[in-house]
Structures are given as C-alpha cells and as structure tokens.
Amino acid sequence: MENIELLRECSLFKGMKDRQIESALRKLGATEKKYRKNSLLITKGQKEMQLGLMLEGEAVASQDDVWGNKYMVSEVKCGQTFAEPYAAADMPSNIIVQAKGICRVLWLNVSKINFAGNDPVLLLVTSNLLQDMAFKLLNLNQRLTHISKQTTQEKLLSYLSAQSEEAKSLDFVIPFNRQELADYLSVERSAMSAELSKLVEGGKLKTRKNRFTLYP
C-alpha cells in the first residue's frame, strides 16, 4: 500500500508487519489529508481530536496567551505523530499546529483503542503509543530544565551540554536554526545571538549555522 515504507519506520508501528499495519489503519479509521503552507492542522479549542501522523512536510505546534503572544511547543517532522494526549483523552486542544509548507497528514481515531479488548494488532499500537508519549514527556521535561535557567546564556549552555551528551561528542549538529532555537528556549533571538557571540569570544564554543563545537 502507499506510504507503507514510511509507516514501517514510524514509532507508532514499531515491530509490526505490513499486514498488521494495514489492519491497524483500517481499525483506526485512517484518513489522509493534504494541507497548504501555513494551513492550520489543529486549531485551539478543537474537539473530537484525532492523532496525526506526518507523511510529508513539517509543522509547528504552538500556544498563545490572551495578548496574542505565540510560544513554540514543538516541531512535527515527517514520520512523527502529534496530538496524542488530546486524541487519547478525548479532550479539546489547547495548542495550534500550523504547516510550515505543503503537508500530508494521516489522521487516526485512537479513541477506538479503548474498545480494543484483546485485539493483538491494536494492543501493539497501544504499547507503541505509550512508549512514544513517554519519550515525548522526557523531552518536554528536558526542555523545562533548559528554560528554567535564570539567564539566556545559562539556557544556551544547558541545551548545548545536553545535545553534546546525546551526541556523545563535543562536536555536534542541532536540529534547529537560530530562530527555532530561540523559540525552543523561549528567549529573544537578538539576545541569544549576543550571548552566543560572547561564548565564542570567550573560547567556550565555536559555531557555524547549526553545528557546534564545545570547549569545556
């Protein structure tokens, strides 16, 4: 079937054979939808949520406050799932998910998992979904560790140190450009750039685009 190679690599279908994936898609009422650049995949307050799986393109999940300020929550890349907690708990969304470019999304009605019983296919999906949500919770906790630091420089050093540990190297590439990194750390881009310059001048790191080398 179309998209089967991508779905094999998706964490939601980890360890499943093609026929099991196809069966899961039928049982979860999978529907595919295409979106234009800047289209909203999910709106704030949206009800009857479904789990989204990005088949093509990228999107940004964000929240806003009563003054209209927008804060990035996470990025959604090809092969990744999103909106899991809202879909699983059948709760209205408090986030906005917006396409960065043309996107194709596979929507899955995971509320049907509640009636899975002993269905072996849906039990596999449930196990994978729980692991995926746990992994994202760990990532969220790590981000909170970074942004809880007092200064912009401390936030930067906390994040870059964690990336270095994950890469098991003092030379590594981060998944963000400068604006995305500023959004992730909840700081002003200009202030962050100034702190990066100070760190470079102080001999603590070297950077080119999204590649960093640390000098402890």
N, CA, C and O of each residue as an XYZ file, in Angstrom:
864
protein
N       0.839     -1.192      0.000
C       0.000      0.000      0.000
C       0.878      1.247      0.000
O       2.060      1.191      0.338
N       0.278      2.374     -0.385
C       1.003      3.645     -0.396
C       1.426      4.015      1.025
O       0.682      3.792      1.981
N       2.605      4.572      1.153
C       3.170      5.040      2.428
C       3.662      3.925      3.345
O       4.121      4.211      4.451
N       3.581      2.665      2.922
C       3.905      1.580      3.845
C       5.358      1.627      4.291
O       5.654      1.288      5.437
N       6.278      2.040      3.411
C       7.688      2.099      3.796
C       7.914      3.121      4.903
O       8.673      2.874      5.840
N       7.247      4.278      4.790
C       7.353      5.302      5.833
C       6.734      4.811      7.135
O       7.300      5.013      8.209
N       5.574      4.167      7.042
C       4.877      3.710      8.238
C       5.672      2.643      8.987
O       5.594      2.560     10.213
N       6.434      1.829      8.263
C       7.279      0.824      8.907
C       8.295      1.477      9.841
O       8.649      0.917     10.879
N       8.762      2.678      9.459
C       9.785      3.386     10.229
C       9.194      4.228     11.348
O       9.931      4.729     12.197
N       7.885      4.392     11.363
C       7.230      5.228     12.374
C       7.162      4.487     13.699
O       6.859      3.294     13.732
N       7.442      5.191     14.793
C       7.449      4.557     16.114
C       6.084      3.977     16.482
O       6.009      3.025     17.259
N       5.013      4.534     15.938
C       3.670      4.048     16.256
C       3.463      2.614     15.777
O       2.655      1.877     16.343
N       4.189      2.221     14.738
C       4.022      0.871     14.171
C       5.286      0.029     14.328
O       5.512     -0.914     13.570
N       6.098      0.375     15.309
C       7.355     -0.333     15.543
C       7.103     -1.815     15.790
O       6.227     -2.183     16.573
N       7.877     -2.663     15.116
C       7.779     -4.104     15.322
C       6.597     -4.764     14.652
O       6.349     -5.947     14.881
N       5.862     -4.039     13.831
C       4.668     -4.591     13.175
C       4.956     -4.937     11.717
O       5.710     -4.241     11.037
N       4.347     -6.017     11.254
C       4.472     -6.426      9.860
C       3.502     -5.611      9.004
O       2.567     -4.997      9.517
N       3.739     -5.617      7.696
C       2.918     -4.811      6.794
C       1.435     -5.118      6.940
O       0.609     -4.207      6.993
N       1.102     -6.391      7.004
C      -0.320     -6.762      7.108
C      -0.918     -6.275      8.432
O      -2.101     -5.939      8.493
N      -0.102     -6.237      9.491
C      -0.595     -5.735     10.773
C      -0.808     -4.224     10.717
O      -1.774     -3.705     11.276
N       0.101     -3.526     10.038
C      -0.053     -2.077      9.875
C      -1.321     -1.772      9.088
O      -2.095     -0.892      9.464
N      -1.530     -2.494      8.004
C      -2.721     -2.278      7.184
C      -3.985     -2.554      7.987
O      -4.974     -1.830      7.866
N      -3.952     -3.599      8.806
C      -5.099     -3.924      9.652
C      -5.353     -2.814     10.670
O      -6.498     -2.428     10.905
N      -4.266     -2.298     11.278
C      -4.399     -1.214     12.264
C      -5.003      0.031     11.626
O      -5.844      0.693     12.234
N      -4.579      0.355     10.403
C      -5.101      1.541      9.721
C      -6.606      1.414      9.483
O      -7.352      2.381      9.645
N      -7.041      0.224      9.102
C      -8.490      0.011      8.891
C      -9.249      0.159     10.203
O     -10.285      0.822     10.258
N      -8.728     -0.464     11.260
C      -9.434     -0.467     12.546
C      -9.451      0.916     13.203
O     -10.340      1.222     13.997
N      -8.463      1.743     12.863
C      -8.405      3.090     13.438
C      -8.992      4.142     12.498
O      -8.861      5.340     12.747
N      -9.629      3.702     11.435
C     -10.319      4.624     10.520
C      -9.399      5.655      9.900
O      -9.751      6.831      9.819
N      -8.206      5.223      9.453
C      -7.199      6.149      8.921
C      -7.708      6.912      7.705
O      -8.270      6.326      6.779
N      -7.504      8.222      7.720
C      -7.834      9.074      6.578
C      -6.657     10.009      6.315
O      -6.040     10.516      7.251
N      -6.355     10.232      5.058
C      -5.241     11.103      4.689
C      -5.764     12.444      4.187
O      -6.769     12.507      3.479
N      -5.062     13.520      4.567
C      -5.460     14.853      4.127
C      -4.223     15.676      3.795
O      -3.196     15.565      4.464
N      -4.326     16.500      2.758
C      -3.217     17.349      2.335
C      -3.500     18.795      2.744
O      -4.643     19.249      2.698
N      -2.442     19.515      3.146
C      -2.577     20.888      3.615
C      -1.593     21.805      2.880
O      -0.484     21.396      2.535
N      -2.018     23.043      2.650
C      -1.137     24.042      2.055
C      -0.259     24.689      3.131
O      -0.507     24.546      4.328
N       0.759     25.395      2.678
C       1.648     26.119      3.589
C       0.848     27.087      4.464
O      -0.047     27.781      3.981
N       1.177     27.121      5.732
C       0.553     27.984      6.753
C      -0.869     27.568      7.128
O      -1.514     28.245      7.929
N      -1.366     26.470      6.567
C      -2.694     25.975      6.952
C      -2.653     25.456      8.384
O      -1.620     24.984      8.858
N      -3.796     25.550      9.068
C      -3.892     25.027     10.430
C      -4.325     23.564     10.386
O      -5.392     23.230      9.871
N      -3.478     22.709     10.934
C      -3.817     21.297     11.030
C      -4.711     21.053     12.238
O      -5.608     20.209     12.214
N      -4.439     21.823     13.304
C      -5.240     21.761     14.530
C      -5.449     23.183     15.017
O      -4.514     23.983     15.012
N      -6.655     23.505     15.435
C      -6.963     24.834     15.958
C      -7.189     24.762     17.472
O      -7.548     23.715     18.011
N      -6.975     25.881     18.133
C      -7.167     25.930     19.573
C      -8.639     25.689     19.907
O      -9.525     26.287     19.295
N      -8.893     24.819     20.871
C     -10.263     24.505     21.266
C     -10.920     23.440     20.429
O     -12.074     23.087     20.668
N     -10.196     22.914     19.437
C     -10.774     21.894     18.555
C     -11.172     20.661     19.350
O     -10.422     20.199     20.210
N     -12.347     20.135     19.062
C     -12.857     18.956     19.761
C     -12.809     17.744     18.834
O     -12.478     17.854     17.653
N     -13.148     16.589     19.398
C     -13.133     15.326     18.647
C     -11.780     15.144     17.948
O     -11.696     14.943     16.736
N     -10.747     15.224     18.756
C      -9.392     15.174     18.239
C      -9.008     13.779     17.764
O      -9.458     12.769     18.306
N      -8.167     13.752     16.743
C      -7.571     12.507     16.270
C      -6.053     12.632     16.329
O      -5.512     13.738     16.335
N      -5.384     11.508     16.370
C      -3.925     11.503     16.341
C      -3.457     11.764     14.916
O      -3.971     11.166     13.970
N      -2.480     12.659     14.763
C      -1.938     12.948     13.444
C      -0.585     12.298     13.243
O       0.231     12.245     14.162
N      -0.351     11.805     12.037
C       0.942     11.230     11.668
C       1.405     11.940     10.401
O       0.745     11.862      9.365
N       2.537     12.632     10.484
C       3.023     13.431      9.353
C       3.633     12.530      8.282
O       4.646     11.870      8.517
N       3.012     12.510      7.111
C       3.514     11.704      5.997
C       4.464     12.486      5.104
O       5.351     11.917      4.469
N       4.267     13.788      5.066
C       5.107     14.650      4.219
C       5.092     16.055      4.787
O       4.043     16.546      5.206
N       6.264     16.717      4.806
C       6.336     18.098      5.265
C       6.613     18.214      6.754
O       6.927     17.230      7.423
N       6.490     19.443      7.262
C       6.737     19.742      8.663
C       5.707     20.737      9.175
O       5.100     21.474      8.396
N       5.515     20.754     10.487
C       4.574     21.683     11.103
C       5.127     22.137     12.449
O       6.061     21.538     12.982
N       4.545     23.193     12.987
C       4.942     23.721     14.294
C       3.734     23.737     15.216
O       2.670     24.240     14.854
N       3.908     23.182     16.412
C       2.863     23.243     17.434
C       3.181     24.409     18.360
O       4.315     24.546     18.821
N       2.185     25.250     18.637
C       2.423     26.428     19.471
C       1.207     26.730     20.335
O       0.108     26.230     20.095
N       1.432     27.555     21.337
C       0.366     28.061     22.197
C       0.422     29.574     22.183
O       1.476     30.152     21.914
N      -0.696     30.226     22.468
C      -0.684     31.682     22.581
C      -1.374     32.105     23.863
O      -2.143     31.347     24.453
N      -1.081     33.354     24.294
C      -1.711     33.861     25.505
C      -2.791     34.875     25.139
O      -3.074     35.092     23.960
N      -3.390     35.491     26.150
C      -4.514     36.395     25.905
C      -4.094     37.663     25.173
O      -4.940     38.369     24.626
N      -2.770     37.966     25.157
C      -2.280     39.147     24.455
C      -1.863     38.820     23.020
O      -1.422     39.696     22.275
N      -2.008     37.555     22.648
C      -1.660     37.169     21.278
C      -0.223     36.757     21.076
O       0.202     36.519     19.946
N       0.545     36.666     22.171
C       1.927     36.200     22.056
C       1.947     34.701     21.803
O       1.231     33.943     22.457
N       2.775     34.275     20.845
C       2.822     32.863     20.472
C       4.112     32.233     20.984
O       5.186     32.827     20.892
N       3.992     31.023     21.524
C       5.130     30.298     22.052
C       5.193     28.907     21.425
O       4.218     28.156     21.458
N       6.354     28.573     20.851
C       6.500     27.270     20.221
C       6.522     26.167     21.270
O       7.220     26.277     22.279
N       5.763     25.114     21.033
C       5.747     23.952     21.917
C       6.672     22.870     21.375
O       7.482     22.305     22.110
N       6.542     22.588     20.082
C       7.379     21.557     19.465
C       7.273     21.661     17.949
O       6.415     22.363     17.414
N       8.162     20.949     17.274
C       8.086     20.820     15.827
C       7.641     19.408     15.478
O       7.947     18.454     16.193
N       6.918     19.285     14.375
C       6.469     17.975     13.906
C       7.114     17.720     12.555
O       6.885     18.459     11.597
N       7.922     16.668     12.483
C       8.624     16.346     11.247
C       8.042     15.086     10.616
O       7.244     14.377     11.230
N       8.455     14.823      9.388
C       7.950     13.677      8.644
C       8.177     12.382      9.428
O       9.277     12.123      9.915
N       7.125     11.578      9.540
C       7.209     10.310     10.257
C       6.843     10.409     11.724
O       6.733      9.390     12.407
N       6.649     11.645     12.225
C       6.326     11.826     13.635
C       4.826     11.960     13.855
O       4.091     12.361     12.953
N       4.383     11.625     15.048
C       2.976     11.763     15.423
C       2.793     13.028     16.266
O       3.756     13.559     16.820
N       1.558     13.500     16.357
C       1.257     14.671     17.188
C      -0.187     14.611     17.657
O      -1.005     13.877     17.103
N      -0.488     15.393     18.686
C      -1.829     15.499     19.298
C      -2.247     14.228     20.027
O      -3.437     14.006     20.248
N      -1.273     13.386     20.406
C      -1.600     12.125     21.075
C      -2.407     12.302     22.367
O      -3.419     11.621     22.540
N      -1.988     13.209     23.297
C      -2.732     13.300     24.564
C      -4.186     13.712     24.371
O      -5.081     13.189     25.034
N      -4.414     14.652     23.460
C      -5.782     15.132     23.235
C      -6.644     14.042     22.595
O      -7.812     13.877     22.947
N      -6.060     13.309     21.660
C      -6.797     12.245     20.984
C      -7.101     11.097     21.938
O      -8.215     10.573     21.955
N      -6.107     10.709     22.729
C      -6.290      9.580     23.632
C      -7.259      9.911     24.763
O      -8.043      9.058     25.180
N      -7.208     11.148     25.263
C      -8.063     11.553     26.379
C      -9.384     12.146     25.915
O     -10.259     12.442     26.730
N      -9.529     12.319     24.601
C     -10.739     12.920     24.015
C     -10.993     14.296     24.633
O     -12.100     14.591     25.085
N      -9.948     15.136     24.646
C     -10.017     16.481     25.201
C      -9.820     17.520     24.116
O      -9.116     17.264     23.139
N     -10.442     18.717     24.270
C     -10.209     19.800     23.295
C      -8.749     20.230     23.296
O      -8.080     20.160     24.327
N      -8.265     20.664     22.170
C      -6.870     21.071     22.042
C      -6.635     22.455     22.650
O      -7.470     23.350     22.518
N      -5.486     22.620     23.317
C      -5.076     23.961     23.760
C      -3.837     24.417     22.998
O      -3.147     25.348     23.414
N      -3.561     23.745     21.868
C      -2.438     24.126     21.009
C      -2.931     24.407     19.600
O      -4.051     24.056     19.228
N      -2.071     25.044     18.832
C      -2.281     25.259     17.402
C      -1.172     24.516     16.679
O      -0.009     24.605     17.074
N      -1.512     23.782     15.624
C      -0.497     23.125     14.802
C      -0.622     23.673     13.386
O      -1.663     23.528     12.745
N       0.449     24.307     12.901
C       0.424     25.005     11.612
C       1.485     24.436     10.675
O       2.623     24.199     11.079
N       1.098     24.221      9.419
C       2.000     23.669      8.411
C       3.080     24.677      8.041
O       2.777     25.846      7.801
N       4.341     24.238      7.992
C       5.445     25.106      7.560
C       5.534     25.148      6.043
O       6.073     26.096      5.471
N       5.011     24.133      5.404
C       4.973     24.040      3.939
C       3.846     23.100      3.577
O       2.956     22.863      4.393
N       3.863     22.562      2.377
C       2.848     21.584      1.994
C       3.005     20.343      2.870
O       4.111     19.825      3.026
N       1.901     19.869      3.438
C       1.921     18.716      4.329
C       0.888     17.676      3.921
O      -0.170     17.996      3.380
N       1.229     16.423      4.196
C       0.252     15.332      4.110
C       0.189     14.680      5.486
O       1.213     14.307      6.058
N      -1.026     14.549      6.004
C      -1.203     14.008      7.347
C      -2.144     12.813      7.309
O      -3.177     12.840      6.639
N      -1.773     11.769      8.037
C      -2.646     10.612      8.223
C      -3.301     10.756      9.592
O      -2.619     10.792     10.617
N      -4.625     10.839      9.600
C      -5.362     11.000     10.856
C      -5.880      9.649     11.319
O      -6.432      8.885     10.528
N      -5.699      9.352     12.615
C      -6.089      8.066     13.188
C      -6.993      8.277     14.392
O      -6.694      9.087     15.269
N      -8.096      7.547     14.429
C      -9.048      7.663     15.531
C      -8.629      6.719     16.653
O      -9.150      5.610     16.769
N      -7.669      7.176     17.489
C      -7.134      6.295     18.529
C      -8.113      6.080     19.684
O      -7.857      5.245     20.551
N      -9.222      6.810     19.715
C     -10.218      6.558     20.759
C     -10.783      5.152     20.622
O     -11.316      4.594     21.581
N     -10.665      4.577     19.418
C     -11.150      3.212     19.205
C     -10.306      2.192     19.961
O     -10.738      1.057     20.163
N      -9.103      2.590     20.381
C      -8.249      1.692     21.161
C      -8.918      1.338     22.480
O      -8.674      0.265     23.031
N      -9.772      2.242     22.999
C     -10.471      1.982     24.256
C     -11.357      0.750     24.176
O     -11.702      0.154     25.197
N     -11.722      0.373     22.957
C     -12.591     -0.778     22.757
C     -11.831     -1.922     22.077
O     -12.427     -2.782     21.430
N     -10.500     -1.914     22.238
C      -9.675     -2.894     21.544
C      -9.829     -4.299     22.110
O      -9.655     -5.283     21.391
N     -10.159     -4.398     23.410
C     -10.245     -5.712     24.022
C      -8.899     -6.409     23.950
O      -7.881     -5.856     24.365
N      -8.898     -7.620     23.423
C      -7.661     -8.378     23.281
C      -7.170     -8.392     21.845
O      -6.397     -9.272     21.467
N      -7.602     -7.438     21.044
C      -7.169     -7.373     19.646
C      -5.643     -7.227     19.606
O      -5.125     -6.210     20.066
N      -4.908     -8.213     19.070
C      -3.436     -8.172     19.118
C      -2.833     -7.008     18.343
O      -1.799     -6.473     18.742
N      -3.461     -6.609     17.244
C      -2.947     -5.511     16.433
C      -3.066     -4.186     17.185
O      -2.110     -3.413     17.247
N      -4.247     -3.929     17.754
C      -4.449     -2.669     18.469
C      -3.666     -2.637     19.780
O      -3.292     -1.563     20.251
N      -3.419     -3.798     20.368
C      -2.600     -3.843     21.578
C      -1.155     -3.454     21.261
O      -0.496     -2.808     22.075
N      -0.660     -3.845     20.081
C       0.678     -3.437     19.659
C       0.743     -1.923     19.465
O       1.699     -1.275     19.893
N      -0.279     -1.367     18.818
C      -0.332      0.082     18.609
C      -0.376      0.801     19.959
O       0.300      1.812     20.151
N      -1.175      0.277     20.892
C      -1.286      0.886     22.223
C       0.059      0.906     22.938
O       0.435      1.918     23.530
N       0.785     -0.208     22.885
C       2.099     -0.291     23.517
C       3.060      0.723     22.912
O       3.786      1.408     23.633
N       3.063      0.816     21.580
C       3.945      1.768     20.904
C       3.564      3.208     21.219
O       4.430      4.067     21.384
N       2.261      3.466     21.300
C       1.777      4.813     21.605
C       2.207      5.243     23.002
O       2.613      6.388     23.201
N       2.121      4.342     23.963
C       2.534      4.659     25.334
C       4.030      4.966     25.395
O       4.449      5.899     26.079
N       4.834      4.174     24.676
C       6.275      4.426     24.653
C       6.585      5.772     24.006
O       7.452      6.510     24.475
N       5.878      6.083     22.934
C       6.099      7.337     22.226
C       5.743      8.532     23.108
O       6.474      9.522     23.147
N       4.620      8.436     23.811
C       4.199      9.522     24.687
C       5.175      9.690     25.862
O       5.441     10.809     26.301
N       5.698      8.576     26.359
C       6.673      8.646     27.447
C       7.953      9.332     26.980
O       8.533     10.136     27.711
N       8.392      9.016     25.764
C       9.587      9.625     25.193
C       9.395     11.138     25.038
O      10.300     11.915     25.340
N       8.219     11.550     24.568
C       7.950     12.969     24.389
C       7.862     13.685     25.733
O       8.240     14.850     25.846
N       7.365     12.990     26.743
C       7.307     13.586     28.083
C       8.718     13.824     28.617
O       8.982     14.849     29.245
N       9.616     12.883     28.369
C      11.002     13.057     28.789
C      11.638     14.254     28.081
O      12.373     15.027     28.696
N      11.351     14.401     26.782
C      11.872     15.543     26.033
C      11.324     16.859     26.568
O      12.042     17.856     26.651
N      10.041     16.851     26.932
C       9.427     18.054     27.497
C      10.076     18.411     28.824
O      10.341     19.583     29.093
N      10.332     17.408     29.654
C      10.987     17.662     30.937
C      12.390     18.228     30.736
O      12.839     19.086     31.495
N      13.078     17.737     29.702
C      14.411     18.243     29.410
C      14.340     19.708     28.979
O      15.164     20.524     29.390
N      13.351     20.030     28.150
C      13.203     21.427     27.727
C      12.911     22.324     28.931
O      13.462     23.420     29.039
N      12.050     21.862     29.828
C      11.741     22.649     31.021
C      12.996     22.886     31.859
O      13.145     23.939     32.477
N      13.895     21.905     31.876
C      15.163     22.072     32.586
C      15.954     23.227     31.991
O      16.530     24.033     32.721
N      15.982     23.306     30.658
C      16.740     24.369     29.992
C      16.125     25.751     30.245
O      16.817     26.687     30.646
N      14.809     25.860     30.003
C      14.188     27.184     30.064
C      13.984     27.670     31.500
O      13.656     28.837     31.720
N      14.178     26.777     32.480
C      14.052     27.210     33.880
C      15.311     27.927     34.372
O      15.312     28.502     35.461
N      16.376     27.896     33.578
C      17.600     28.603     33.967
C      17.351     30.110     33.988
O      16.468     30.611     33.293
N      18.129     30.815     34.782
C      17.877     32.240     35.021
C      18.195     33.124     33.823
O      17.421     34.025     33.500
N      19.315     32.883     33.162
C      19.755     33.780     32.091
C      19.743     33.088     30.733
O      19.692     31.861     30.645
N      19.790     33.903     29.670
C      19.830     33.360     28.318
C      21.072     32.499     28.109
O      21.005     31.449     27.469
N      22.218     32.952     28.658
C      23.450     32.181     28.499
C      23.342     30.831     29.206
O      23.783     29.814     28.671
N      22.764     30.819     30.394
C      22.603     29.555     31.116
C      21.674     28.605     30.371
O      21.901     27.395     30.365
N      20.626     29.142     29.742
C      19.720     28.312     28.946
C      20.460     27.702     27.761
O      20.300     26.519     27.462
N      21.268     28.512     27.091
C      22.050     28.032     25.956
C      23.012     26.924     26.374
O      23.072     25.872     25.739
N      23.757     27.166     27.439
C      24.742     26.188     27.886
C      24.085     24.886     28.338
O      24.618     23.802     28.102
N      22.946     24.993     28.977
C      22.218     23.805     29.411
C      21.791     22.974     28.208
O      21.948     21.753     28.191
N      21.247     23.658     27.199
C      20.781     22.954     25.994
C      21.953     22.341     25.232
O      21.903     21.172     24.850
N      23.000     23.121     25.011
C      24.136     22.632     24.228
C      24.857     21.497     24.948
O      25.348     20.573     24.301
N      24.928     21.551     26.255
C      25.530     20.472     27.024
C      24.738     19.179     26.846
O      25.316     18.105     26.673
N      23.405     19.291     26.891
C      22.549     18.111     26.710
C      22.698     17.530     25.307
O      22.718     16.312     25.133
N      22.804     18.410     24.304
C      22.985     17.943     22.929
C      24.325     17.237     22.758
O      24.424     16.236     22.047
N      25.348     17.763     23.411
C      26.663     17.150     23.353
C      26.645     15.754     23.981
O      27.219     14.811     23.437
N      25.978     15.637     25.133
C      25.870     14.344     25.799
C      25.105     13.348     24.939
O      25.469     12.174     24.865
N      24.043     13.819     24.289
C      23.249     12.930     23.437
C      24.061     12.448     22.238
O      23.965     11.287     21.839
N      24.860     13.350     21.669
C      25.686     13.004     20.509
C      26.957     12.251     20.909
O      27.658     11.702     20.059
N      27.249     12.232     22.240
C      28.486     11.623     22.749
C      29.720     12.223     22.067
O      30.683     11.528     21.746
N      29.650     13.533     21.863
C      30.740     14.253     21.204
C      30.648     15.730     21.539
O      29.561     16.256     21.775
N      31.806     16.403     21.559
C      31.818     17.854     21.760
C      31.529     18.596     20.461
O      31.325     19.810     20.465
N      31.512     17.868     19.359
C      31.178     18.437     18.047
C      29.882     17.789     17.568
O      29.814     16.568     17.427
N      28.852     18.599     17.316
C      27.539     18.035     17.009
C      26.702     19.035     16.220
O      27.043     20.214     16.128
N      25.614     18.553     15.658
C      24.663     19.378     14.908
C      23.334     19.371     15.637
O      22.842     18.310     16.020
N      22.744     20.546     15.834
C      21.440     20.628     16.494
C      20.329     20.667     15.443
O      20.592     21.036     14.298
N      19.101     20.298     15.798
C      18.008     20.228     14.822
C      17.313     21.558     14.547
O      16.296     21.587     13.854
N      17.850     22.670     15.082
C      17.195     23.967     14.950
C      18.069     24.977     14.221
O      19.296     24.926     14.307
N      17.417     25.912     13.489
C      18.131     27.108     13.053
C      18.086     28.114     14.206
O      17.555     27.807     15.273
N      18.641     29.319     13.996
C      18.740     30.273     15.104
C      17.366     30.692     15.650
O      17.175     30.752     16.865
N      16.421     30.977     14.766
C      15.105     31.393     15.238
C      14.393     30.270     15.970
O      13.751     30.496     16.996
N      14.507     29.060     15.442
C      13.872     27.908     16.086
C      14.489     27.624     17.445
O      13.788     27.247     18.384
N      15.811     27.808     17.553
C      16.471     27.605     18.844
C      16.007     28.642     19.860
O      15.765     28.318     21.022
N      15.885     29.893     19.414
C      15.395     30.947     20.312
C      13.969     30.644     20.786
O      13.642     30.829     21.958
N      13.131     30.178     19.861
C      11.760     29.822     20.228
C      11.743     28.659     21.216
O      10.984     28.663     22.185
N      12.590     27.663     20.956
C      12.646     26.484     21.826
C      13.047     26.865     23.245
O      12.516     26.327     24.217
N      13.999     27.809     23.357
C      14.484     28.225     24.670
C      13.684     29.375     25.271
O      13.959     29.823     26.384
N      12.686     29.848     24.517
C      11.824     30.953     24.985
C      12.625     32.206     25.297
O      12.458     32.816     26.353
N      13.505     32.588     24.361
C      14.309     33.802     24.511
C      14.232     34.612     23.222
O      13.836     34.096     22.178
N      14.613     35.885     23.304
C      14.679     36.726     22.122
C      15.871     36.316     21.259
O      16.958     36.052     21.772
N      15.657     36.264     19.952
C      16.734     35.828     19.063
C      17.945     36.754     19.157
O      19.082     36.282     19.183
N      17.712     38.068     19.207
C      18.826     39.019     19.265
C      19.646     38.832     20.541
O      20.875     38.879     20.512
N      18.949     38.619     21.661
C      19.650     38.405     22.936
C      20.436     37.098     22.899
O      21.556     37.024     23.405
N      19.844     36.073     22.298
C      20.525     34.787     22.195
C      21.771     34.900     21.312
O      22.824     34.356     21.646
N      21.646     35.606     20.187
C      22.788     35.784     19.285
C      23.925     36.520     19.977
O      25.096     36.199     19.777
N      23.571     37.517     20.798
C      24.588     38.268     21.542
C      25.318     37.361     22.530
O      26.536     37.457     22.683
N      24.577     36.487     23.196
C      25.199     35.571     24.157
C      26.068     34.536     23.452
O      27.120     34.152     23.964
N      25.630     34.084     22.280
C      26.446     33.147     21.511
C      27.774     33.790     21.119
O      28.829     33.158     21.183
N      27.703     35.054     20.714
C      28.927     35.780     20.349
C      29.872     35.872     21.537
O      31.081     35.700     21.380
N      29.338     36.141     22.720
C      30.166     36.224     23.937
C      30.820     34.882     24.230
O      31.984     34.827     24.625
N      30.074     33.803     24.038
C      30.607     32.470     24.310
C      31.705     32.105     23.316
O      32.688     31.456     23.672
N      31.527     32.529     22.068
C      32.561     32.291     21.047
C      33.813     33.095     21.378
O      34.929     32.577     21.345
N      33.606     34.368     21.698
C      34.748     35.239     22.040
C      35.465     34.762     23.300
O      36.675     34.937     23.446
N      34.694     34.152     24.213
C      35.290     33.662     25.452
C      35.938     32.293     25.310
O      36.466     31.746     26.278
N      35.896     31.738     24.093
C      36.552     30.461     23.832
C      35.814     29.242     24.342
O      36.384     28.154     24.422
N      34.525     29.420     24.695
C      33.766     28.284     25.222
C      33.166     27.411     24.123
O      32.864     26.241     24.355
N      32.993     27.977     22.921
C      32.428     27.191     21.836
C      32.752     27.832     20.493
O      33.180     28.983     20.413
N      32.537     27.060     19.461
C      32.640     27.533     18.080
C      31.375     27.070     17.379
O      30.889     25.967     17.630
N      30.835     27.919     16.490
C      29.598     27.552     15.824
C      29.566     28.046     14.391
O      30.081     29.118     14.076
N      28.961     27.258     13.538
C      28.676     27.650     12.162
C      27.328     27.070     11.790
O      27.156     25.855     11.699
N      26.349     27.985     11.569
C      24.969     27.574     11.343
C      24.504     26.724     12.514
O      24.504     27.202     13.649
N      24.103     25.460     12.270
C      23.594     24.654     13.386
C      24.604     23.621     13.881
O      24.235     22.681     14.586
N      25.880     23.792     13.516
C      26.949     22.936     14.027
C      27.685     23.656     15.165
O      28.034     24.831     15.050
N      27.907     22.936     16.248
C      28.573     23.499     17.409
C      29.752     22.615     17.829
O      29.704     21.391     17.708
N      30.796     23.255     18.318
C      31.905     22.568     18.943
C      32.137     23.223     20.302
O      32.347     24.434     20.384
N      32.099     22.426     21.363
C      32.254     22.961     22.714
C      33.682     22.783     23.202
O      34.362     21.813     22.866
N      34.122     23.764     24.016
C      35.458     23.709     24.617
C      35.314     23.855     26.136
O      35.352     24.969     26.658
N      35.150     22.735     26.842
C      34.940     22.785     28.304
C      36.158     23.381     29.022
O      36.156     23.499     30.247
